[in-house]
């Protein structure tokens, strides 16, 4: 396994890290806000819900382009790639703000998805290059808190504002926020030649291809793909399961979504505080092992409280495990860290696509219980692959 060691760019100050958290929170908000707004957007643009759901499709599909961001990150630098992603994000938000019909809005939202695919791996790589491996989970964990905070602090405000003022002012506000994010990135320390990248040894296509042929790298990426496909089977099915098995109302489903947001925050905080101490590989494998166990137990729940408890336990362990996975992957290669994190993002997107397509079909044809059982088996298969072949670096 290729690792480059011992040299780090100057570590981030807390104000710099908070600026990066702000950027991560903003793009997470843009990513997540469409889910509760699908019905609203369908009504605004006079399209059916199936057509409106294309917004989610283009958003997830854009994540498959994240290897492009990884190549740019390793070629021109993390900060330059982040700035490029910020420009694309601001452009996409402006297109959405000016859209009078669904097709231009879809194009603008696809541009936002491209910005996320390009900019987020570079942002994670930027933080990784400025944090020592032994405390990297703490730094990346703080960054990933923004994912949960976007649901708790951002999405409710966005939905309230959309109903009060309409969708155009919301995206006008996101355009302005994107400009602020862009300025904050420009003010960050440059990384044209960070010591950890050894610029006299550029990452060529052949070197990159050799990296992705290594069994431990392939195992790590395959592990991520399988785990995300498994958990997405449940994320796309749990609302229907609650409605059919326990006659949950829309208000109750909203309550569950809120609880899941709280659990995500707890899981991210737990990874921030404990993953470095537990050990990154151990934390990732232990977290996903519990994910598989909870998924196998979920069909055995015969009451609403038990089901809800198992669902929350599953989401808690998943959030802890996936946040812990970022620092683990980041340590496998310093020279091509951006490409690795970008491939991880692509595997996350690919797994989500597979799970989101298979989940409703399995649930409709064979039932929700079998969907959860299949998800649990997949999670345990992924755990076995990780246990046997996934290594831990220190780059």
C-alpha positions as YAML, in Angstrom:
chain: A
units: angstrom
residues:
- id: 1
  name: UNK
  ca: [0.00, 0.00, 0.00]
- id: 2
  name: UNK
  ca: [1.37, 3.36, -1.04]
- id: 3
  name: UNK
  ca: [1.65, 5.92, 1.72]
- id: 4
  name: UNK
  ca: [3.56, 9.14, 1.99]
- id: 5
  name: UNK
  ca: [4.48, 10.15, 5.47]
- id: 6
  name: UNK
  ca: [5.77, 12.53, 8.02]
- id: 7
  name: UNK
  ca: [5.24, 15.88, 6.27]
- id: 8
  name: UNK
  ca: [2.19, 18.03, 6.82]
- id: 9
  name: UNK
  ca: [1.12, 21.45, 5.72]
- id: 10
  name: UNK
  ca: [0.49, 23.90, 8.52]
- id: 11
  name: UNK
  ca: [-2.49, 22.67, 10.55]
- id: 12
  name: UNK
  ca: [-5.78, 24.51, 10.30]
- id: 13
  name: UNK
  ca: [-6.74, 27.11, 12.85]
- id: 14
  name: UNK
  ca: [-10.22, 26.89, 14.33]
- id: 15
  name: UNK
  ca: [-11.47, 29.95, 12.38]
- id: 16
  name: UNK
  ca: [-10.28, 28.31, 9.16]
- id: 17
  name: UNK
  ca: [-11.95, 25.04, 10.08]
- id: 18
  name: UNK
  ca: [-15.19, 26.86, 10.88]
- id: 19
  name: UNK
  ca: [-15.07, 28.51, 7.46]
- id: 20
  name: UNK
  ca: [-14.83, 25.05, 5.92]
- id: 21
  name: UNK
  ca: [-17.67, 23.80, 8.12]
- id: 22
  name: UNK
  ca: [-19.78, 26.70, 6.84]
- id: 23
  name: UNK
  ca: [-19.09, 25.67, 3.23]
- id: 24
  name: UNK
  ca: [-19.85, 22.01, 3.97]
- id: 25
  name: UNK
  ca: [-23.07, 23.00, 5.76]
- id: 26
  name: UNK
  ca: [-24.20, 25.11, 2.81]
- id: 27
  name: UNK
  ca: [-23.75, 22.40, 0.19]
- id: 28
  name: UNK
  ca: [-25.28, 19.80, 2.53]
- id: 29
  name: UNK
  ca: [-28.31, 22.08, 2.88]
- id: 30
  name: UNK
  ca: [-28.61, 22.41, -0.90]
- id: 31
  name: UNK
  ca: [-28.30, 18.62, -1.19]
- id: 32
  name: UNK
  ca: [-30.92, 17.74, 1.45]
- id: 33
  name: UNK
  ca: [-33.51, 20.48, 1.04]
- id: 34
  name: UNK
  ca: [-35.03, 18.97, -2.09]
- id: 35
  name: UNK
  ca: [-36.40, 15.91, -0.25]
- id: 36
  name: UNK
  ca: [-39.03, 17.71, 1.86]
- id: 37
  name: UNK
  ca: [-39.67, 20.23, -0.95]
- id: 38
  name: UNK
  ca: [-40.46, 17.73, -3.73]
- id: 39
  name: UNK
  ca: [-44.23, 18.15, -3.44]
- id: 40
  name: UNK
  ca: [-43.89, 21.92, -3.17]
- id: 41
  name: UNK
  ca: [-41.65, 22.11, -6.24]
- id: 42
  name: UNK
  ca: [-43.97, 19.86, -8.22]
- id: 43
  name: UNK
  ca: [-46.82, 22.28, -7.49]
- id: 44
  name: UNK
  ca: [-44.73, 25.39, -8.25]
- id: 45
  name: UNK
  ca: [-43.60, 24.14, -11.64]
- id: 46
  name: UNK
  ca: [-46.85, 22.27, -12.45]
- id: 47
  name: UNK
  ca: [-45.25, 18.85, -12.89]
- id: 48
  name: UNK
  ca: [-46.08, 15.49, -11.35]
- id: 49
  name: UNK
  ca: [-44.14, 14.07, -8.42]
- id: 50
  name: UNK
  ca: [-42.33, 11.54, -10.61]
- id: 51
  name: UNK
  ca: [-40.98, 14.33, -12.79]
- id: 52
  name: UNK
  ca: [-40.02, 16.40, -9.74]
- id: 53
  name: UNK
  ca: [-38.09, 13.43, -8.34]
- id: 54
  name: UNK
  ca: [-35.65, 13.85, -11.24]
- id: 55
  name: UNK
  ca: [-34.08, 16.49, -9.02]
- id: 56
  name: UNK
  ca: [-32.95, 13.73, -6.66]
- id: 57
  name: UNK
  ca: [-31.82, 11.57, -9.59]
- id: 58
  name: UNK
  ca: [-29.53, 14.23, -11.10]
- id: 59
  name: UNK
  ca: [-28.23, 15.09, -7.66]
- id: 60
  name: UNK
  ca: [-27.22, 11.52, -6.85]
- id: 61
  name: UNK
  ca: [-25.95, 10.86, -10.39]
- id: 62
  name: UNK
  ca: [-23.67, 13.89, -10.15]
- id: 63
  name: UNK
  ca: [-21.78, 12.19, -7.33]
- id: 64
  name: UNK
  ca: [-20.51, 9.68, -9.89]
- id: 65
  name: UNK
  ca: [-18.52, 12.55, -11.42]
- id: 66
  name: UNK
  ca: [-16.55, 13.09, -8.20]
- id: 67
  name: UNK
  ca: [-13.43, 11.32, -9.62]
- id: 68
  name: UNK
  ca: [-13.10, 14.38, -11.84]
- id: 69
  name: UNK
  ca: [-12.82, 16.47, -8.69]
- id: 70
  name: UNK
  ca: [-10.21, 14.06, -7.36]
- id: 71
  name: UNK
  ca: [-8.08, 14.40, -10.49]
- id: 72
  name: UNK
  ca: [-8.32, 18.20, -10.29]
- id: 73
  name: UNK
  ca: [-7.53, 18.17, -6.57]
- id: 74
  name: UNK
  ca: [-4.37, 16.14, -7.06]
- id: 75
  name: UNK
  ca: [-3.36, 18.14, -10.15]
- id: 76
  name: UNK
  ca: [-4.05, 21.80, -9.33]
- id: 77
  name: UNK
  ca: [-4.49, 21.61, -5.56]
- id: 78
  name: UNK
  ca: [-7.34, 21.21, -3.08]
- id: 79
  name: UNK
  ca: [-7.93, 24.92, -2.53]
- id: 80
  name: UNK
  ca: [-8.09, 25.73, -6.25]
- id: 81
  name: UNK
  ca: [-10.56, 22.87, -6.78]
- id: 82
  name: UNK
  ca: [-12.67, 24.07, -3.83]
- id: 83
  name: UNK
  ca: [-12.76, 27.57, -5.34]
- id: 84
  name: UNK
  ca: [-13.83, 26.10, -8.69]
- id: 85
  name: UNK
  ca: [-16.56, 24.11, -6.94]
- id: 86
  name: UNK
  ca: [-17.72, 27.28, -5.17]
- id: 87
  name: UNK
  ca: [-17.99, 29.11, -8.49]
- id: 88
  name: UNK
  ca: [-20.01, 26.26, -10.01]
- id: 89
  name: UNK
  ca: [-22.27, 26.12, -6.92]
- id: 90
  name: UNK
  ca: [-23.00, 29.86, -7.06]
- id: 91
  name: UNK
  ca: [-23.75, 29.63, -10.79]
- id: 92
  name: UNK
  ca: [-26.14, 26.69, -10.24]
- id: 93
  name: UNK
  ca: [-27.98, 28.47, -7.43]
- id: 94
  name: UNK
  ca: [-28.33, 31.59, -9.63]
- id: 95
  name: UNK
  ca: [-29.79, 29.51, -12.48]
- id: 96
  name: UNK
  ca: [-32.35, 27.99, -10.07]
- id: 97
  name: UNK
  ca: [-33.24, 31.44, -8.71]
- id: 98
  name: UNK
  ca: [-33.97, 32.76, -12.21]
- id: 99
  name: UNK
  ca: [-35.85, 29.68, -13.46]
- id: 100
  name: UNK
  ca: [-39.48, 30.18, -14.43]
- id: 101
  name: UNK
  ca: [-40.05, 26.55, -15.45]
- id: 102
  name: UNK
  ca: [-38.95, 23.09, -14.35]
- id: 103
  name: UNK
  ca: [-36.34, 22.27, -17.02]
- id: 104
  name: UNK
  ca: [-34.06, 25.29, -16.32]
- id: 105
  name: UNK
  ca: [-34.46, 24.64, -12.59]
- id: 106
  name: UNK
  ca: [-33.43, 21.00, -13.14]
- id: 107
  name: UNK
  ca: [-30.38, 22.18, -15.09]
- id: 108
  name: UNK
  ca: [-29.44, 24.57, -12.29]
- id: 109
  name: UNK
  ca: [-29.84, 21.86, -9.68]
- id: 110
  name: UNK
  ca: [-27.68, 19.51, -11.75]
- id: 111
  name: UNK
  ca: [-25.00, 22.23, -11.80]
- id: 112
  name: UNK
  ca: [-25.22, 22.41, -7.98]
- id: 113
  name: UNK
  ca: [-24.80, 18.61, -7.88]
- id: 114
  name: UNK
  ca: [-21.70, 18.91, -10.07]
- id: 115
  name: UNK
  ca: [-20.29, 21.55, -7.71]
- id: 116
  name: UNK
  ca: [-20.76, 19.21, -4.76]
- id: 117
  name: UNK
  ca: [-19.13, 16.32, -6.63]
- id: 118
  name: UNK
  ca: [-16.11, 18.44, -7.55]
- id: 119
  name: UNK
  ca: [-15.69, 20.46, -4.38]
- id: 120
  name: UNK
  ca: [-16.44, 18.13, -1.48]
- id: 121
  name: UNK
  ca: [-13.63, 15.57, -1.95]
- id: 122
  name: UNK
  ca: [-11.20, 18.48, -2.33]
- id: 123
  name: UNK
  ca: [-12.51, 20.01, 0.90]
- id: 124
  name: UNK
  ca: [-12.04, 16.73, 2.77]
- id: 125
  name: UNK
  ca: [-8.59, 16.32, 1.26]
- id: 126
  name: UNK
  ca: [-7.67, 19.91, 2.25]
- id: 127
  name: UNK
  ca: [-8.58, 19.20, 5.88]
- id: 128
  name: UNK
  ca: [-6.82, 15.83, 5.80]
- id: 129
  name: UNK
  ca: [-3.60, 17.35, 4.47]
- id: 130
  name: UNK
  ca: [-3.63, 19.79, 7.40]
- id: 131
  name: UNK
  ca: [-4.30, 17.35, 10.22]
- id: 132
  name: UNK
  ca: [-2.11, 14.60, 11.58]
- id: 133
  name: UNK
  ca: [-3.48, 11.11, 11.09]
- id: 134
  name: UNK
  ca: [-3.73, 10.45, 14.82]
- id: 135
  name: UNK
  ca: [-6.22, 13.33, 15.22]
- id: 136
  name: UNK
  ca: [-7.75, 13.44, 11.75]
- id: 137
  name: UNK
  ca: [-11.05, 11.83, 12.74]
- id: 138
  name: UNK
  ca: [-11.59, 14.72, 15.14]
- id: 139
  name: UNK
  ca: [-11.01, 17.30, 12.40]
- id: 140
  name: UNK
  ca: [-13.05, 15.53, 9.72]
- id: 141
  name: UNK
  ca: [-15.71, 14.73, 12.32]
- id: 142
  name: UNK
  ca: [-16.16, 18.42, 13.06]
- id: 143
  name: UNK
  ca: [-16.49, 18.99, 9.31]
- id: 144
  name: UNK
  ca: [-19.07, 16.23, 8.92]
- id: 145
  name: UNK
  ca: [-21.22, 17.61, 11.76]
- id: 146
  name: UNK
  ca: [-22.50, 20.00, 9.11]
- id: 147
  name: UNK
  ca: [-24.42, 17.14, 7.45]
- id: 148
  name: UNK
  ca: [-26.63, 16.59, 10.47]
- id: 149
  name: UNK
  ca: [-26.80, 20.30, 11.28]
- id: 150
  name: UNK
  ca: [-28.11, 21.02, 7.78]
- id: 151
  name: UNK
  ca: [-31.17, 18.90, 8.57]
- id: 152
  name: UNK
  ca: [-31.66, 20.29, 12.07]
- id: 153
  name: UNK
  ca: [-30.86, 23.98, 11.49]
- id: 154
  name: UNK
  ca: [-31.23, 24.52, 7.77]
- id: 155
  name: UNK
  ca: [-33.98, 22.42, 6.20]
- id: 156
  name: UNK
  ca: [-36.80, 23.56, 8.54]
- id: 157
  name: UNK
  ca: [-35.89, 27.20, 7.87]
- id: 158
  name: UNK
  ca: [-35.75, 26.60, 4.12]
- id: 159
  name: UNK
  ca: [-39.15, 24.87, 4.01]
- id: 160
  name: UNK
  ca: [-40.71, 27.66, 6.10]
- id: 161
  name: UNK
  ca: [-39.19, 30.32, 3.86]
- id: 162
  name: UNK
  ca: [-40.26, 28.57, 0.66]
- id: 163
  name: UNK
  ca: [-43.88, 28.41, 1.78]
- id: 164
  name: UNK
  ca: [-43.79, 32.07, 2.86]
- id: 165
  name: UNK
  ca: [-41.88, 33.71, -0.03]
- id: 166
  name: UNK
  ca: [-41.56, 31.11, -2.79]
- id: 167
  name: UNK
  ca: [-38.63, 29.17, -4.17]
- id: 168
  name: UNK
  ca: [-36.87, 31.96, -6.14]
- id: 169
  name: UNK
  ca: [-35.92, 34.04, -3.06]
- id: 170
  name: UNK
  ca: [-34.58, 30.89, -1.38]
- id: 171
  name: UNK
  ca: [-32.16, 30.23, -4.22]
- id: 172
  name: UNK
  ca: [-31.30, 33.91, -4.46]
- id: 173
  name: UNK
  ca: [-30.24, 33.61, -0.83]
- id: 174
  name: UNK
  ca: [-28.23, 30.47, -1.65]
- id: 175
  name: UNK
  ca: [-26.53, 32.40, -4.47]
- id: 176
  name: UNK
  ca: [-25.43, 35.10, -2.04]
- id: 177
  name: UNK
  ca: [-24.35, 32.45, 0.48]
- id: 178
  name: UNK
  ca: [-22.38, 30.74, -2.27]
- id: 179
  name: UNK
  ca: [-20.53, 34.00, -2.90]
- id: 180
  name: UNK
  ca: [-19.67, 34.23, 0.79]
- id: 181
  name: UNK
  ca: [-18.43, 30.62, 0.72]
- id: 182
  name: UNK
  ca: [-16.30, 31.41, -2.31]
- id: 183
  name: UNK
  ca: [-14.70, 34.40, -0.58]
- id: 184
  name: UNK
  ca: [-13.97, 32.32, 2.52]
- id: 185
  name: UNK
  ca: [-12.20, 29.71, 0.35]
- id: 186
  name: UNK
  ca: [-10.12, 32.37, -1.39]
- id: 187
  name: UNK
  ca: [-8.95, 33.63, 2.01]
- id: 188
  name: UNK
  ca: [-7.70, 30.18, 3.08]
- id: 189
  name: UNK
  ca: [-3.96, 29.37, 2.95]
- id: 190
  name: UNK
  ca: [-2.83, 28.32, -0.50]
- id: 191
  name: UNK
  ca: [-1.80, 24.74, -1.15]
- id: 192
  name: UNK
  ca: [-0.14, 24.97, -4.56]
- id: 193
  name: UNK
  ca: [2.75, 22.92, -3.19]
- id: 194
  name: UNK
  ca: [1.82, 21.42, 0.18]
- id: 195
  name: UNK
  ca: [4.68, 19.36, 1.61]
- id: 196
  name: UNK
  ca: [2.51, 16.29, 2.02]
- id: 197
  name: UNK
  ca: [1.98, 16.05, -1.75]
- id: 198
  name: UNK
  ca: [5.68, 15.92, -2.76]
- id: 199
  name: UNK
  ca: [5.09, 17.99, -5.94]
- id: 200
  name: UNK
  ca: [8.32, 16.80, -7.54]
- id: 201
  name: UNK
  ca: [6.55, 13.42, -7.89]
- id: 202
  name: UNK
  ca: [3.24, 14.23, -9.59]
- id: 203
  name: UNK
  ca: [0.50, 11.65, -9.54]
- id: 204
  name: UNK
  ca: [0.43, 10.40, -13.14]
- id: 205
  name: UNK
  ca: [-2.40, 8.43, -14.66]
- id: 206
  name: UNK
  ca: [-0.27, 5.27, -14.46]
- id: 207
  name: UNK
  ca: [0.46, 5.86, -10.77]
- id: 208
  name: UNK
  ca: [-3.21, 6.47, -10.09]
- id: 209
  name: UNK
  ca: [-4.21, 3.33, -11.98]
- id: 210
  name: UNK
  ca: [-1.63, 1.34, -10.02]
- id: 211
  name: UNK
  ca: [-3.04, 2.70, -6.77]
- id: 212
  name: UNK
  ca: [-6.55, 1.54, -7.64]
- id: 213
  name: UNK
  ca: [-5.25, -1.93, -8.50]
- id: 214
  name: UNK
  ca: [-4.05, -2.51, -4.96]
- id: 215
  name: UNK
  ca: [-6.24, -5.10, -3.16]
- id: 216
  name: UNK
  ca: [-6.53, -3.05, 0.03]
- id: 217
  name: UNK
  ca: [-7.70, 0.03, -1.93]
- id: 218
  name: UNK
  ca: [-10.21, -1.99, -3.96]
- id: 219
  name: UNK
  ca: [-11.44, -3.65, -0.78]
- id: 220
  name: UNK
  ca: [-11.97, -0.28, 0.93]
- id: 221
  name: UNK
  ca: [-13.90, 1.14, -2.04]
- id: 222
  name: UNK
  ca: [-15.93, -2.05, -2.48]
- id: 223
  name: UNK
  ca: [-16.68, -2.02, 1.24]
- id: 224
  name: UNK
  ca: [-18.08, 1.52, 0.97]
- id: 225
  name: UNK
  ca: [-20.17, 0.66, -2.09]
- id: 226
  name: UNK
  ca: [-21.74, -2.42, -0.49]
- id: 227
  name: UNK
  ca: [-22.49, -0.69, 2.81]
- id: 228
  name: UNK
  ca: [-24.18, 2.29, 1.15]
- id: 229
  name: UNK
  ca: [-26.25, 0.05, -1.10]
- id: 230
  name: UNK
  ca: [-27.35, -1.86, 2.01]
- id: 231
  name: UNK
  ca: [-28.37, 1.13, 4.11]
- id: 232
  name: UNK
  ca: [-30.08, 2.91, 1.19]
- id: 233
  name: UNK
  ca: [-32.43, -0.08, 0.89]
- id: 234
  name: UNK
  ca: [-33.79, 0.98, 4.29]
- id: 235
  name: UNK
  ca: [-33.61, 4.75, 3.86]
- id: 236
  name: UNK
  ca: [-35.91, 4.56, 0.81]
- id: 237
  name: UNK
  ca: [-38.26, 2.06, 2.48]
- id: 238
  name: UNK
  ca: [-38.69, 2.98, 6.14]
- id: 239
  name: UNK
  ca: [-41.43, 5.60, 5.57]
- id: 240
  name: UNK
  ca: [-43.56, 3.13, 3.63]
- id: 241
  name: UNK
  ca: [-42.82, 0.44, 6.21]
- id: 242
  name: UNK
  ca: [-43.97, 2.69, 9.06]
- id: 243
  name: UNK
  ca: [-47.10, 3.66, 7.15]
- id: 244
  name: UNK
  ca: [-48.09, 0.12, 6.22]
- id: 245
  name: UNK
  ca: [-47.12, -1.71, 9.41]
- id: 246
  name: UNK
  ca: [-47.97, 0.91, 12.04]
- id: 247
  name: UNK
  ca: [-50.32, 3.31, 10.16]
- id: 248
  name: UNK
  ca: [-47.95, 6.21, 10.75]
- id: 249
  name: UNK
  ca: [-49.33, 9.62, 9.81]
- id: 250
  name: UNK
  ca: [-47.46, 12.30, 7.87]
- id: 251
  name: UNK
  ca: [-46.88, 14.18, 11.12]
- id: 252
  name: UNK
  ca: [-45.45, 11.07, 12.75]
- id: 253
  name: UNK
  ca: [-43.15, 10.48, 9.77]
- id: 254
  name: UNK
  ca: [-41.93, 14.06, 10.11]
- id: 255
  name: UNK
  ca: [-41.26, 13.39, 13.80]
- id: 256
  name: UNK
  ca: [-39.22, 10.31, 12.89]
- id: 257
  name: UNK
  ca: [-37.23, 12.35, 10.34]
- id: 258
  name: UNK
  ca: [-36.44, 14.86, 13.06]
- id: 259
  name: UNK
  ca: [-35.32, 12.11, 15.44]
- id: 260
  name: UNK
  ca: [-33.07, 10.70, 12.73]
- id: 261
  name: UNK
  ca: [-31.49, 14.15, 12.38]
- id: 262
  name: UNK
  ca: [-30.75, 14.21, 16.12]
- id: 263
  name: UNK
  ca: [-29.30, 10.71, 15.93]
- id: 264
  name: UNK
  ca: [-27.10, 11.73, 12.98]
- id: 265
  name: UNK
  ca: [-25.72, 14.58, 15.04]
- id: 266
  name: UNK
  ca: [-24.99, 12.24, 17.96]
- id: 267
  name: UNK
  ca: [-23.30, 9.75, 15.63]
- id: 268
  name: UNK
  ca: [-21.12, 12.44, 14.06]
- id: 269
  name: UNK
  ca: [-20.18, 13.80, 17.49]
- id: 270
  name: UNK
  ca: [-19.32, 10.30, 18.69]
- id: 271
  name: UNK
  ca: [-17.02, 9.76, 15.69]
- id: 272
  name: UNK
  ca: [-15.43, 13.16, 16.30]
- id: 273
  name: UNK
  ca: [-14.72, 12.37, 19.93]
- id: 274
  name: UNK
  ca: [-13.88, 8.66, 19.93]
- id: 275
  name: UNK
  ca: [-12.77, 7.34, 16.51]
- id: 276
  name: UNK
  ca: [-9.15, 8.48, 16.92]
- id: 277
  name: UNK
  ca: [-9.05, 6.80, 20.32]
- id: 278
  name: UNK
  ca: [-10.73, 3.56, 19.23]
- id: 279
  name: UNK
  ca: [-8.73, 3.30, 16.01]
- id: 280
  name: UNK
  ca: [-10.20, 4.18, 12.63]
- id: 281
  name: UNK
  ca: [-10.35, 0.70, 11.12]
- id: 282
  name: UNK
  ca: [-11.75, -0.75, 14.33]
- id: 283
  name: UNK
  ca: [-14.38, 2.00, 14.57]
- id: 284
  name: UNK
  ca: [-15.48, 1.54, 10.96]
- id: 285
  name: UNK
  ca: [-15.73, -2.24, 11.14]
- id: 286
  name: UNK
  ca: [-17.44, -2.22, 14.54]
- id: 287
  name: UNK
  ca: [-19.95, 0.41, 13.43]
- id: 288
  name: UNK
  ca: [-20.95, -1.42, 10.27]
- id: 289
  name: UNK
  ca: [-21.08, -4.77, 12.08]
- id: 290
  name: UNK
  ca: [-23.74, -3.27, 14.36]
- id: 291
  name: UNK
  ca: [-25.51, -1.80, 11.32]
- id: 292
  name: UNK
  ca: [-25.88, -5.33, 9.93]
- id: 293
  name: UNK
  ca: [-27.12, -6.68, 13.28]
- id: 294
  name: UNK
  ca: [-29.80, -3.97, 13.69]
- id: 295
  name: UNK
  ca: [-31.00, -4.49, 10.11]
- id: 296
  name: UNK
  ca: [-31.42, -8.21, 10.69]
- id: 297
  name: UNK
  ca: [-33.34, -7.55, 13.92]
- id: 298
  name: UNK
  ca: [-35.60, -4.87, 12.42]
- id: 299
  name: UNK
  ca: [-38.11, -7.33, 10.85]
- id: 300
  name: UNK
  ca: [-38.51, -9.01, 14.23]
- id: 301
  name: UNK
  ca: [-39.95, -5.89, 15.86]
- id: 302
  name: UNK
  ca: [-43.63, -6.31, 16.59]
- id: 303
  name: UNK
  ca: [-44.43, -2.88, 17.96]
- id: 304
  name: UNK
  ca: [-43.90, 0.76, 17.07]
- id: 305
  name: UNK
  ca: [-41.51, 1.54, 20.01]
- id: 306
  name: UNK
  ca: [-39.28, -1.46, 19.25]
- id: 307
  name: UNK
  ca: [-39.19, -0.68, 15.54]
- id: 308
  name: UNK
  ca: [-38.37, 2.96, 16.19]
- id: 309
  name: UNK
  ca: [-35.65, 2.03, 18.69]
- id: 310
  name: UNK
  ca: [-34.00, -0.35, 16.21]
- id: 311
  name: UNK
  ca: [-34.28, 2.18, 13.37]
- id: 312
  name: UNK
  ca: [-32.61, 4.88, 15.48]
- id: 313
  name: UNK
  ca: [-29.89, 2.45, 16.65]
- id: 314
  name: UNK
  ca: [-29.22, 1.52, 13.03]
- id: 315
  name: UNK
  ca: [-28.94, 5.17, 11.95]
- id: 316
  name: UNK
  ca: [-26.72, 6.04, 14.93]
- id: 317
  name: UNK
  ca: [-24.26, 3.25, 14.13]
- id: 318
  name: UNK
  ca: [-24.32, 4.07, 10.42]
- id: 319
  name: UNK
  ca: [-23.56, 7.75, 10.98]
- id: 320
  name: UNK
  ca: [-20.73, 6.91, 13.38]
- id: 321
  name: UNK
  ca: [-19.29, 4.38, 10.91]
- id: 322
  name: UNK
  ca: [-19.54, 6.47, 7.74]
- id: 323
  name: UNK
  ca: [-18.01, 9.56, 9.39]
- id: 324
  name: UNK
  ca: [-15.18, 7.34, 10.67]
- id: 325
  name: UNK
  ca: [-14.65, 6.00, 7.13]
- id: 326
  name: UNK
  ca: [-13.49, 9.36, 5.73]
- id: 327
  name: UNK
  ca: [-10.33, 9.61, 7.88]
- id: 328
  name: UNK
  ca: [-9.63, 5.91, 7.32]
- id: 329
  name: UNK
  ca: [-9.72, 6.31, 3.52]
- id: 330
  name: UNK
  ca: [-7.78, 9.58, 3.69]
- id: 331
  name: UNK
  ca: [-4.85, 7.80, 5.30]
- id: 332
  name: UNK
  ca: [-4.30, 5.26, 2.53]
- id: 333
  name: UNK
  ca: [-2.31, 7.61, 0.27]
- id: 334
  name: UNK
  ca: [-1.07, 11.15, 0.79]
- id: 335
  name: UNK
  ca: [0.00, 11.75, -2.81]
- id: 336
  name: UNK
  ca: [-3.38, 10.77, -4.27]
- id: 337
  name: UNK
  ca: [-5.61, 11.53, -1.31]
- id: 338
  name: UNK
  ca: [-7.96, 13.68, -3.39]
- id: 339
  name: UNK
  ca: [-8.50, 10.92, -5.94]
- id: 340
  name: UNK
  ca: [-9.14, 8.37, -3.19]
- id: 341
  name: UNK
  ca: [-11.69, 10.52, -1.37]
- id: 342
  name: UNK
  ca: [-13.35, 11.32, -4.70]
- id: 343
  name: UNK
  ca: [-13.60, 7.62, -5.54]
- id: 344
  name: UNK
  ca: [-15.09, 7.04, -2.11]
- id: 345
  name: UNK
  ca: [-17.69, 9.71, -2.87]
- id: 346
  name: UNK
  ca: [-18.44, 8.02, -6.20]
- id: 347
  name: UNK
  ca: [-18.84, 4.65, -4.44]
- id: 348
  name: UNK
  ca: [-21.21, 6.26, -1.95]
- id: 349
  name: UNK
  ca: [-23.26, 7.66, -4.84]
- id: 350
  name: UNK
  ca: [-23.17, 4.39, -6.76]
- id: 351
  name: UNK
  ca: [-24.26, 2.40, -3.72]
- id: 352
  name: UNK
  ca: [-27.08, 4.85, -3.05]
- id: 353
  name: UNK
  ca: [-28.28, 4.58, -6.65]
- id: 354
  name: UNK
  ca: [-28.35, 0.77, -6.49]
- id: 355
  name: UNK
  ca: [-30.11, 0.79, -3.13]
- id: 356
  name: UNK
  ca: [-32.64, 3.45, -4.13]
- id: 357
  name: UNK
  ca: [-33.57, 1.53, -7.29]
- id: 358
  name: UNK
  ca: [-33.68, -1.92, -5.68]
- id: 359
  name: UNK
  ca: [-35.32, -0.96, -2.38]
- id: 360
  name: UNK
  ca: [-38.80, 0.01, -3.62]
- id: 361
  name: UNK
  ca: [-38.88, -2.95, -6.01]
- id: 362
  name: UNK
  ca: [-37.93, -5.50, -3.35]
- id: 363
  name: UNK
  ca: [-40.37, -3.95, -0.87]
- id: 364
  name: UNK
  ca: [-43.23, -4.00, -3.38]
- id: 365
  name: UNK
  ca: [-42.64, -7.57, -4.57]
- id: 366
  name: UNK
  ca: [-41.37, -9.35, -1.44]
- id: 367
  name: UNK
  ca: [-42.15, -7.08, 1.50]
- id: 368
  name: UNK
  ca: [-40.28, -4.71, 3.78]
- id: 369
  name: UNK
  ca: [-39.05, -7.47, 6.10]
- id: 370
  name: UNK
  ca: [-37.13, -9.17, 3.31]
- id: 371
  name: UNK
  ca: [-35.72, -5.81, 2.23]
- id: 372
  name: UNK
  ca: [-34.27, -5.30, 5.71]
- id: 373
  name: UNK
  ca: [-32.95, -8.87, 5.83]
- id: 374
  name: UNK
  ca: [-31.19, -8.46, 2.49]
- id: 375
  name: UNK
  ca: [-29.77, -5.14, 3.68]
- id: 376
  name: UNK
  ca: [-28.46, -6.77, 6.86]
- id: 377
  name: UNK
  ca: [-26.84, -9.63, 4.94]
- id: 378
  name: UNK
  ca: [-25.19, -7.17, 2.55]
- id: 379
  name: UNK
  ca: [-23.86, -5.12, 5.47]
- id: 380
  name: UNK
  ca: [-22.35, -8.24, 7.04]
- id: 381
  name: UNK
  ca: [-20.83, -9.32, 3.70]
- id: 382
  name: UNK
  ca: [-19.26, -5.87, 3.47]
- id: 383
  name: UNK
  ca: [-18.00, -6.27, 7.05]
- id: 384
  name: UNK
  ca: [-16.36, -9.57, 6.10]
- id: 385
  name: UNK
  ca: [-14.63, -8.00, 3.11]
- id: 386
  name: UNK
  ca: [-13.39, -5.15, 5.25]
- id: 387
  name: UNK
  ca: [-12.19, -7.46, 8.01]
- id: 388
  name: UNK
  ca: [-10.19, -9.62, 5.61]
- id: 389
  name: UNK
  ca: [-8.80, -7.13, 3.14]
- id: 390
  name: UNK
  ca: [-9.19, -3.52, 4.30]
- id: 391
  name: UNK
  ca: [-6.02, -2.11, 5.81]
- id: 392
  name: UNK
  ca: [-5.19, 1.04, 7.75]
- id: 393
  name: UNK
  ca: [-2.62, 3.56, 6.53]
- id: 394
  name: UNK
  ca: [-1.13, 6.57, 8.27]
- id: 395
  name: UNK
  ca: [-0.64, 9.11, 5.48]
...
